[in-house]
Amino acid sequence: MMKLCILGVVGDWGFRAEEILAIIIVVNRTLMFVWKQ
């Protein structure tokens, strides 16, 4: 039951969190690529 409650609360932020993580990963890789040059 606890997991269902947590998933219910996190569900609303799930898509946003994935978008934020994707953006952070892309920016991080871009910075690393530029930093090496």
N, C-alpha and C positions, 0 to 999 in steps of 0.2 A: 504493500500500500504506500509506503514511504516513497519508493521509486516512482510510482505513478504520480504522486503529488509533485515530486521534484521535476519529473518530465513535463508535467502540466505547466509548471511555472517557467521552466527553461524553454518550453516549446515556443513561447512568444518571442524569446530572444534567440532561438536557434538559428533562424535564417540570418538575422543581423550579425550574430557571432561569426557565422561561416563567412559572411561577406567581409567583415572586419579582418578575420584571420587571413583570408585570401589577399586582401589589399596589403596587409602587413608583410606577407610572404613575398608578394610581387615587388613591393618597395624595397624590402630587405635584399632580395636578389639583385635588383637594379643597382642599389647602392654598392653592393659588394662588387658587381661587374664594373661599375664606374671607378670604384676605389682602386681596383687592381691596375687600371690604366692611368 
